[in-house]
Each structure stands twice: as structure tokens, then as C-alpha cells.
Amino acid sequence: MADENFRIDPDALEDINKKLRAVGEDLTASFNEMKTTLEDHWGCWGNDDIGEAFIKNFEEPNKKLQEGAEAMSGAPNSFADQIDKQIEAVRKQDAANRAAIEQNEYGN
């Protein structure tokens, strides 16, 4: 059975969504800083046997790390975009309900 008191406050949800977008921006900035740091130091291990052994074990995990970080950094903003769509849907439904109530009350 549905809760008869279910409510969504679009303004409060917008405030929360702003925080979610800020998290996304921070995550993207952190990812970019990590990527820049790795690029700046790429090759610092040298071309000797130890350096060759290092890159053999480092390159593929590093690639996966960066791919995962890039995908993850966009997630909060994608989620926030979906929340924005839901906020708009709630506002449209509220307006339609308000119009229907006013029409019934005032006979318009």
C-alpha cells in the first residue's frame, strides 16, 4: 500500500542536487589532477631493466584506473541531470493538479 503522505519538495530537492553537482565537480577536478600528475611523471622510472619491469606491471592497471575514474567522475552530474528531470515532472504535475482543483472550485 502506498504511503498517503508521500510528498516531494522540488525546492529542497534542487538544493540537494546543487550539492550533488558540487561533488561531481570536485570528483572531476581530483581526477584531472591525478591524470596531470601521472602525465607529468610518466617515464620517470627509466628504461633500465627495473623501469621496464615496472611499466609492464603498471601500464594496464593505470589505464583501467583512469578509465574508471573518468567514468565515475561523470556519474554525479548524470544523476543530477536525472533528478532535474524529475523535479520538472513534479512541478508540471503540481501545476496540472492545481489547475484541475481550481477548475472544480471555480467552475472555470
Long-range contacts (C-beta under 8 A, 24 or more apart in sequence): 8-86, 8-90, 10-87, 10-90, 10-91, 10-94, 13-83, 13-86, 13-87, 14-87, 16-83, 17-80, 17-83, 17-84, 17-87, 20-76, 20-79, 20-80, 20-83, 21-76, 21-77, 21-80, 23-76, 24-73, 24-74, 24-75, 24-76, 24-77, 24-80, 27-72, 27-73, 27-76, 28-73, 28-74, 30-73, 31-69, 31-70, 31-72, 31-73, 34-66, 34-69, 35-66, 35-69, 38-62, 38-66
